[in-house]
Amino acid sequence: MKAGLLLCAAMTVLFTACAGMPQPQMSARIVASAGDTTPQTDEEPSPGAPSLRILSDPEGATVYLDGRRAGTTPITIEGVQPGNHLLRVEKSGYYESRQWIQVSATTTLVVRIDLQLITGYLDIEIEPLDATLTVGDERVRDRFIELPVGTHRVHAQRFGYEPQTERVRITPRSLTRLSIELERAPFRMSELEVWRPAFSPESPGAIGTTRISYRVTAPGTAEIIIRDDDDTVVHQAEQGPFTDWEHSYRWDGTDDEGRLVPDGTYQIELVGVGDDGRVETLSAEVRVDRSLLVRYRSGWTAMPGLLYSPTRAALPGGQTQLSALLAVATRTGSVPPAVTVPGRVAARVGLGAGFELFGFGGITATGRPHGEAAGPSYDDRLTVGGALTWDGLDARLGRTRLGAGLSVGGMHESRRPFSAPGRLDLHGSDPGLFVSLPVSIRGPAVEFGLAPEYRVVAPHDGRPEWTGLAALRSGVTADFGQMAAGISGVVSYPLEEWTVVPSVSHLGLEAHWIPPRSAVALSAFAASRLSRTDAPLFLAGIGVGILF
C-alpha cells in the first residue's frame, strides 16, 4: 500500500516537472480533422513583421485564427505574433480543417489546405434499365453514385416513355436509395418549325433549301405533305419509323418529279400515326421567293463583291456571310524578295429592303527583316473598315436586268511602331472615306459591273494632309449557283496630279465553290498590282466562308 502511494507521488512530481519544461514547437501539426485535409506549409523570407498566408482549394473558405474570424481564402494576415496559433478553416459542404501552426519572427508562413467534400451515396433503381439518367446537369452512367451532401435533381428519360424528375437529399456518409419507374408515353407530335420560312431554291448549297423540324414522343411514322395555293400536292415524303425525339426534313423547293416549284406560298402538313394507333396532325407554311437569291462574295476590299469591284448582290434580310481569306504576296525586283502574308476576316449582314452591312478586319505581316541591307521594306499593318450598301434600283429588259446602287464606308490602317516607312497596298484601297456608285448589267448567269468611286484619303506614309482620289472599279462575274468565278480590277488617279495613266492598278481572278447541301464556301484567288513607281506585286490565296 505504501509502495503504491509512493509510486503515485513520484509520477505526479515527474508530470509536474515535465509540464513546466519548454516543449518542442512544430511548424504545422494537425490536432483534429474530420476529413483528410493535411496542409502543406512553406516559409518565405519576410523583411518586416511576420505574417500568415492561407490558401485553400476551393477558395472562399472562412478562416479563424485563435478562435477569431480573419476573413476568407486566399488571405494574408499581417502582424501575427510569433509562436503557436490554432488555425481553423471551414466551408459549407466540406470537412473542417483544424490545426496548430508555428509562426516565426522572420518569415511568412504559407499554409495550403485541400478541403475535402462531405459526401454520401445514391443507389438508383430504374425501369426500363436503358433509360438515360442526369444528376443536376451531368449525365451519369453508373447507378451507384457518390455525391456531395445536399439536394440533387435526378432526371430520367427514354424515348417512348414519359420523362420523370425526382429530388433527393444526400446526407453525410450514408446511402440513399431512389426507385424510378417510367410510364409509357402516348404518341404525340409538337414543335413543328420551318427554319427558313422564305427562301430561293436557286441559292447555292443549304441556303437554297429550308429545314422542317419537329418532335415526337413515341414510336410511329409520319408523312410530310406540301401543297400549293390551289391545294394541289406538289411534294410528299415519308418519315420514320421514329426511334428518337428530334426529327427534321430538308426541302429544296422541288416537286415529286424533281422540278423547281414556282414562287408562292406553300402549306406544309405533317400527319403522324403512332404505334399505339394515335393520329397527330401539324401544319405550317413556307414561301418560295426567287428574289431572295443569296450569292457568296469575296470580302477582300472595303466593299463586298469581287476582289476589287463591288457587285449588286445584297443579302436578303436576316442572311449573314462570314469569311476568312489568307494570301502570300511577293514583290519582284527586290533582293531578297519581300514576302508578305496578308489575311482578312469579313462579315456581310443582310438588313432587308436592299440594304447590306459589311465589316472587315485584317493584318498584313512582312516576312523580311527591316534595314538598309535588306533593301526596301514594308509595314506590318492592321486594317479595319466597313461599308453600308444599297442595291435598290432595278429594271428588267427581257431576261436582262439593269440596276444601280450606292455604297458608303471607310477604311483605317495602323502600322506597328517599329516598322519602316513604305506601304504595301494589297487591297486596292487607301485609308479614308469613300462613296461608290455601282451599276450593272445582269443576265441569267453573267453580270458585268462598273463602279466609279471617290475617296478622301487620310494622311499616311508621309502625306500630311487629306487628299482626293478617284477610282474606277469594274468586274465580270459568272455565277452558276454552286460555282462562281470572276475577274475584277481597279485603277486609281490622285486628283492633285491628274494624268491619263493611272498611278496604281489592280487585277484579280477568283473562284468560289459551295458543295451541295452545304453552307460552307471554298475560295481560291490570285491578283497583281502595278504602279508607276514600284515594282509589280503578285499574290495568291485561299479562303473559306459560311452562309447562314
C-alpha positions in Angstrom: 0.0 0.0 0.0 2.8 2.4 1.0 4.7 1.4 -2.2 1.7 2.3 -4.3 1.3 5.7 -2.7 5.0 6.4 -3.1 4.8 5.4 -6.8 1.8 7.8 -7.4 3.5 10.6 -5.7 6.7 10.1 -7.8 4.6 10.1 -11.1 2.8 13.3 -10.0 6.1 15.1 -9.4 7.5 13.9 -12.7 4.4 15.1 -14.6 4.5 18.5 -13.0 8.2 18.9 -13.8 7.6 17.9 -17.4 4.7 20.3 -17.8 6.9 23.2 -16.7 9.7 22.4 -19.2 9.9 24.1 -22.6 8.2 22.0 -25.3 9.5 21.5 -28.8 7.4 23.5 -31.4 6.1 22.3 -34.7 5.6 24.4 -37.9 2.3 22.6 -38.7 0.7 19.8 -36.6 -2.9 18.5 -37.1 -4.9 18.5 -33.9 -8.3 17.4 -35.2 -9.8 17.0 -38.6 -12.9 15.1 -39.8 -11.6 14.8 -43.3 -8.2 14.3 -45.0 -7.2 17.9 -45.1 -3.5 17.6 -44.2 -2.0 21.1 -45.0 1.2 21.9 -46.9 3.3 24.6 -45.3 6.2 26.8 -46.7 8.2 29.6 -45.2 9.2 32.6 -47.2 11.6 35.4 -46.1 9.8 38.4 -44.5 11.6 41.7 -44.2 9.0 43.1 -41.8 6.7 41.8 -39.2 5.8 38.1 -39.5 2.6 37.3 -41.5 0.5 34.3 -42.3 -0.7 33.4 -45.9 -3.6 30.9 -46.1 -4.6 29.3 -49.4 -7.4 26.7 -49.9 -8.8 24.6 -52.6 -11.6 25.5 -53.2 -11.2 29.2 -52.5 -13.7 31.2 -50.4 -13.3 29.2 -47.2 -13.7 31.1 -43.9 -10.5 31.4 -41.8 -10.5 31.5 -37.9 -7.2 32.2 -36.1 -7.2 31.5 -32.4 -11.0 31.5 -32.5 -11.4 34.9 -34.2 -12.7 35.2 -37.8 -9.9 36.6 -40.0 -11.6 36.5 -43.5 -11.9 34.2 -46.5 -9.2 32.5 -48.5 -7.0 33.4 -50.1 -5.9 35.7 -47.3 -2.8 37.2 -45.8 -2.9 38.0 -42.1 -0.3 40.7 -41.1 1.2 41.3 -37.7 0.8 37.8 -36.4 2.7 37.3 -33.1 5.5 34.6 -33.3 4.6 31.3 -31.7 1.9 28.7 -31.8 -1.6 29.5 -33.1 -4.8 27.5 -33.7 -5.9 27.7 -37.4 -9.4 26.6 -38.4 -10.7 26.7 -42.0 -14.3 25.8 -42.9 -16.5 26.0 -45.9 -20.1 24.8 -46.3 -20.2 21.3 -47.8 -16.6 20.5 -46.8 -15.0 18.9 -43.8 -13.5 21.4 -41.4 -9.7 21.7 -41.2 -8.3 22.4 -37.7 -4.5 22.5 -36.9 -1.8 24.1 -34.8 0.8 26.2 -36.7 4.0 27.9 -35.6 4.8 31.3 -36.9 8.5 32.5 -36.7 9.7 36.1 -36.2 11.5 36.3 -39.6 9.4 34.5 -42.2 6.0 34.5 -43.8 4.3 31.1 -43.3 2.2 29.9 -46.3 -0.4 27.3 -45.5 -2.1 25.4 -48.3 -5.2 23.3 -47.5 -7.1 21.0 -49.8 -10.6 20.8 -48.3 -12.5 17.5 -48.7 -16.1 17.3 -49.8 -18.6 15.9 -47.4 -20.3 13.2 -49.5 -22.9 10.5 -49.3 -24.1 7.8 -51.7 -27.0 7.4 -54.0 -28.3 4.0 -55.3 -30.8 4.2 -58.2 -33.1 1.5 -59.3 -34.8 2.4 -62.7 -37.2 0.7 -65.1 -36.5 0.4 -68.0 -32.8 -0.3 -67.4 -31.5 1.6 -70.5 -33.1 4.9 -69.5 -30.8 7.9 -69.5 -30.0 9.4 -66.1 -29.0 13.0 -65.4 -28.0 14.2 -62.0 -28.0 18.0 -61.9 -26.6 19.0 -65.4 -24.3 15.9 -65.7 -25.3 12.7 -67.4 -24.3 9.6 -65.4 -23.9 6.0 -66.4 -23.4 4.3 -63.0 -26.4 3.6 -60.9 -24.4 3.8 -57.7 -23.0 7.4 -57.3 -21.0 9.3 -54.7 -22.5 12.8 -54.4 -21.8 15.9 -52.3 -24.3 16.4 -49.4 -27.4 18.4 -50.2 -30.4 18.2 -52.5 -29.9 17.0 -56.1 -32.2 16.8 -59.1 -32.3 13.4 -60.8 -33.9 13.3 -64.3 -34.7 10.1 -66.1 -35.8 9.7 -69.7 -36.2 7.2 -72.5 -37.8 7.6 -75.9 -41.3 6.2 -75.8 -41.7 7.0 -72.1 -42.8 10.0 -70.0 -39.8 11.7 -68.5 -39.6 11.9 -64.7 -37.7 14.2 -62.4 -37.0 13.4 -58.7 -35.3 15.4 -55.9 -33.1 13.5 -53.4 -31.3 14.7 -50.3 -27.8 13.3 -49.7 -26.6 13.1 -46.1 -23.0 12.6 -44.9 -21.6 9.1 -45.2 -24.9 7.5 -45.7 -26.7 5.6 -48.5 -29.9 7.0 -50.1 -32.0 4.7 -52.3 -34.1 6.0 -55.2 -36.6 3.9 -57.3 -37.9 5.3 -60.6 -40.3 3.5 -62.9 -41.1 5.4 -66.1 -44.6 5.2 -67.7 -45.1 4.7 -71.4 -45.9 7.9 -73.3 -48.7 8.3 -75.8 -47.7 9.2 -79.4 -47.6 13.0 -79.8 -46.0 15.5 -82.2 -45.1 19.0 -81.4 -42.8 22.0 -82.1 -43.2 22.0 -85.9 -40.8 24.7 -87.1 -39.7 25.9 -90.5 -36.1 27.2 -90.1 -36.1 29.3 -93.3 -39.7 30.4 -93.8 -38.8 32.1 -97.1 -36.0 31.0 -99.5 -34.9 30.9 -103.1 -34.3 27.4 -104.4 -31.8 28.9 -106.8 -29.5 29.9 -104.0 -26.4 27.6 -103.6 -26.0 24.8 -101.1 -28.0 24.6 -98.0 -29.1 28.3 -98.4 -31.3 27.1 -101.3 -33.3 24.8 -99.0 -35.5 25.0 -95.9 -35.4 22.7 -92.9 -38.7 21.4 -91.4 -38.1 20.2 -87.8 -40.5 18.6 -85.3 -40.6 16.5 -82.2 -42.3 13.2 -81.4 -42.7 11.3 -78.1 -43.1 7.7 -79.0 -42.5 5.2 -81.9 -44.6 5.7 -85.1 -44.4 7.0 -88.6 -45.4 10.3 -90.4 -45.8 11.9 -93.8 -44.9 15.4 -94.9 -47.3 16.8 -97.5 -46.6 20.1 -99.2 -49.4 21.8 -101.1 -49.6 24.9 -103.3 -52.3 27.7 -103.1 -54.6 25.5 -105.2 -54.4 22.8 -102.6 -52.5 20.6 -105.1 -50.0 18.3 -103.6 -46.5 19.1 -105.0 -44.3 17.1 -102.7 -44.6 14.2 -100.3 -42.0 12.5 -98.1 -42.3 9.5 -95.7 -40.8 9.9 -92.2 -39.9 7.3 -89.6 -40.1 4.8 -88.1 -39.2 7.0 -85.1 -36.6 5.9 -82.6 -35.8 9.3 -81.1 -37.4 12.6 -80.2 -35.9 15.1 -82.7 -36.5 14.9 -86.4 -36.1 17.1 -89.5 -36.6 17.1 -93.2 -34.9 19.4 -95.8 -36.9 20.6 -98.8 -35.1 22.0 -101.8 -38.1 23.6 -103.5 -38.7 20.8 -106.0 -41.8 18.7 -106.6 -42.1 15.0 -106.7 -40.7 15.0 -110.3 -37.6 16.9 -109.2 -38.7 20.2 -110.9 -38.4 23.6 -109.1 -41.8 24.8 -108.0 -42.9 28.4 -108.9 -42.7 31.2 -106.5 -45.6 31.3 -104.0 -46.7 30.3 -100.5 -46.9 26.6 -99.8 -48.7 24.7 -97.0 -46.8 22.1 -95.0 -48.9 19.4 -93.4 -47.3 16.7 -91.1 -49.5 13.7 -90.4 -48.2 11.1 -87.9 -49.5 7.8 -86.7 -48.1 6.2 -83.5 -47.6 2.5 -82.9 -50.5 2.9 -80.3 -52.8 4.0 -83.1 -52.9 7.7 -82.2 -53.1 10.2 -85.1 -51.5 13.6 -84.9 -51.5 16.5 -87.4 -49.4 19.7 -87.5 -49.2 22.4 -90.2 -47.1 25.4 -91.2 -46.3 27.4 -94.3 -43.2 28.3 -96.3 -42.7 30.8 -99.1 -40.6 30.2 -102.3 -39.2 33.6 -103.5 -36.5 33.8 -106.1 -35.9 37.5 -105.3 -34.3 36.2 -102.1 -31.3 34.9 -104.1 -28.2 34.5 -102.0 -24.8 34.8 -103.6 -21.4 34.2 -101.9 -19.0 37.1 -102.4 -15.4 38.0 -101.5 -14.6 40.2 -98.6 -11.2 41.4 -99.7 -11.8 45.1 -100.4 -13.8 47.7 -98.4 -17.0 46.6 -100.3 -18.5 43.2 -100.7 -18.2 41.7 -104.2 -15.3 40.6 -106.3 -11.7 41.1 -105.1 -11.5 44.7 -106.4 -15.1 45.6 -107.6 -18.4 45.6 -105.8 -21.3 43.6 -107.2 -25.1 44.2 -106.8 -25.9 41.1 -104.8 -27.1 42.4 -101.4 -28.0 39.6 -99.0 -31.7 39.3 -98.1 -32.8 40.4 -94.6 -31.7 38.0 -91.9 -29.0 36.3 -94.0 -25.3 36.5 -92.9 -22.0 35.6 -94.5 -18.7 35.1 -92.6 -15.4 34.7 -94.5 -11.7 34.5 -93.9 -9.0 34.9 -96.6 -5.3 34.3 -96.4 -2.7 35.0 -99.1 1.0 35.1 -99.8 2.4 38.1 -101.8 5.8 38.9 -103.2 7.2 42.0 -105.0 9.6 41.5 -107.9 12.7 43.5 -108.4 14.0 43.4 -104.7 16.8 41.3 -103.4 16.0 39.4 -101.3 12.3 39.4 -102.4 9.8 40.8 -99.9 7.4 38.0 -98.9 4.2 39.3 -97.2 1.3 37.3 -95.7 -2.0 39.3 -95.7 -5.1 38.0 -94.0 -8.6 39.2 -93.6 -11.9 38.3 -91.9 -15.2 39.8 -93.1 -18.9 39.7 -92.4 -21.9 40.6 -94.5 -25.3 41.1 -92.9 -28.5 41.5 -94.9 -30.7 44.2 -93.5 -33.6 43.9 -95.9 -35.0 46.3 -98.5 -31.8 46.0 -100.5 -29.5 47.2 -97.7 -26.5 45.3 -96.5 -23.9 46.0 -93.8 -20.3 44.9 -94.4 -17.4 44.9 -91.9 -13.9 43.6 -92.1 -10.6 43.4 -90.3 -7.1 42.2 -91.4 -3.4 42.1 -90.9 -0.5 42.3 -93.3 2.7 40.8 -92.0 6.0 41.2 -93.8 8.4 38.2 -93.6 11.7 40.0 -94.1 13.9 42.0 -91.7 13.9 45.8 -91.9 17.0 47.7 -92.6 19.1 49.1 -95.4 21.0 45.8 -96.0 17.8 44.0 -96.8 16.6 46.6 -99.3 13.2 48.3 -99.3 10.9 47.1 -96.6 7.2 47.4 -95.8 5.0 47.8 -92.8 3.1 45.2 -90.8 -0.3 46.8 -90.7 -3.7 46.3 -89.1 -6.7 47.2 -91.3 -10.3 47.7 -90.2 -13.3 49.1 -92.0 -16.8 48.7 -93.4 -19.5 49.9 -95.7 -23.2 50.3 -95.9 -24.5 49.3 -99.4 -27.9 49.7 -101.0 -29.0 47.7 -104.0 -32.3 49.4 -104.7 -32.6 50.4 -108.4 -33.5 47.6 -110.8 -35.1 47.4 -114.2 -35.8 44.3 -116.3 -35.4 44.1 -120.1 -36.4 40.6 -121.1 -34.0 38.3 -119.3 -31.5 41.1 -118.7 -31.6 43.3 -115.6 -30.2 46.8 -115.3 -29.5 48.2 -111.9 -27.6 50.6 -109.8 -26.8 51.1 -106.1 -24.9 53.1 -103.6 -22.1 52.3 -101.2 -20.5 54.5 -98.5 -17.9 53.5 -96.0 -14.3 53.8 -94.9 -11.1 52.1 -94.0 -8.4 52.7 -91.4 -4.8 51.3 -91.2 -2.4 51.3 -88.4 1.2 50.3 -88.5 3.4 48.6 -85.9 5.6 51.2 -84.1 8.9 49.5 -85.2 8.0 49.3 -88.9 9.9 51.2 -91.5 8.2 53.7 -93.9 6.5 52.5 -97.0 3.2 50.9 -97.9 2.4 47.6 -99.4 -1.1 48.1 -100.8 -2.7 44.7 -101.3 -6.4 45.6 -101.0 -6.9 48.1 -103.8 -8.0 50.7 -101.3 -6.5 53.6 -99.4 -7.3 54.5 -95.8 -10.0 57.1 -95.6 -13.7 57.6 -96.6 -15.3 56.7 -99.9 -18.6 56.8 -101.8 -19.2 54.4 -104.7 -22.0 54.1 -107.3 -22.0 50.5 -108.7 -24.1 49.9 -111.8 -24.5 46.5 -113.5 -26.0 44.6 -116.4 -27.1 41.1 -115.2 -28.0 38.2 -117.4 -29.1 34.7 -116.3 -25.6 33.7 -115.2 -23.2 36.6 -116.1 -23.0 40.1 -114.6 -20.9 43.0 -115.7 -20.4 45.8 -113.2 -18.9 49.2 -113.2 -18.3 51.4 -110.1 -16.9 54.9 -110.2 -15.6 55.9 -106.8 -14.4 59.0 -104.9 -12.2 58.6 -101.9 -11.0 61.1 -99.4 -7.6 59.6 -98.4 -6.4 60.1 -94.8 -2.8 61.3 -94.1 -0.4 58.3 -94.3 3.1 57.4 -95.4 4.4 61.0 -95.2 1.3 62.7 -96.6 0.5 65.3 -94.0 -3.0 66.3 -95.4 -6.2 64.6 -96.6 -6.2 64.2 -100.4 -8.7 63.3 -103.0 -8.6 60.1 -105.0 -10.7 59.0 -108.0 -11.0 55.3 -108.8 -12.9 53.2 -111.3 -13.7 49.6 -110.4 -15.0 47.0 -112.8 -15.7 43.3 -112.9 -17.3 40.4 -114.7 -18.9 37.5 -112.7 -20.0 34.1 -113.9 -22.4 32.6 -111.3 -23.9 29.2 -111.6 -25.1 28.7 -108.0 -22.7 26.1 -106.6 -19.8 27.6 -108.6 -18.9 31.2 -109.2 -15.8 32.9 -110.8 -14.9 36.4 -111.6 -12.3 38.9 -112.9 -12.1 42.4 -111.5 -9.8 45.4 -111.5 -9.4 48.9 -110.2 -7.5 51.9 -111.4 -6.7 54.9 -109.2 -6.0 58.6 -110.1 -4.7 61.1 -107.5 -6.7 64.3 -108.1 -3.7 66.6 -107.3 -1.7 65.1 -110.1 -4.2 64.0 -112.7 -2.8 62.0 -115.7 -4.3 59.7 -118.2 -2.1 56.8 -117.0 -3.4 55.6 -113.5 -1.0 55.8 -110.6 -2.0 52.3 -109.4 -3.9 49.5 -110.9 -5.0 46.1 -109.5 -6.3 43.0 -111.3 -7.8 39.9 -109.6 -9.0 36.4 -110.5 -11.1 34.3 -108.2 -13.3 31.2 -107.9 -15.8 30.1 -105.3 -17.4 26.7 -104.7 -20.2 25.7 -102.4 -20.7 21.9 -102.1 -24.3 20.5 -102.4 -26.4 20.7 -99.3 -23.6 22.7 -97.6 -23.4 26.3 -96.2 -19.6 26.4 -96.5 -17.8 28.1 -99.4 -14.3 27.4 -100.5 -12.3 30.1 -102.5 -9.1 30.5 -104.4 -7.8 33.7 -105.9 -4.8 35.4 -107.5 -4.1 39.1 -108.1 -1.4 41.6 -109.2 -0.7 45.2 -108.5 1.1 47.6 -111.0 2.3 51.0 -110.0 4.1 53.9 -111.8 6.7 54.0 -109.0 7.0 50.4 -107.6 7.9 47.0 -108.9 5.0 44.7 -109.7 3.3 42.8 -106.9 1.7 39.3 -107.2 -0.3 37.4 -104.6 -2.3 34.2 -104.4 -4.5 32.9 -101.6 -7.4 30.7 -100.4 -10.5 31.4 -98.4 -13.3 29.8 -96.5 -16.7 31.1 -95.6 -20.1 30.2 -94.4 -23.6 31.4 -95.2 -26.5 31.2 -92.7 
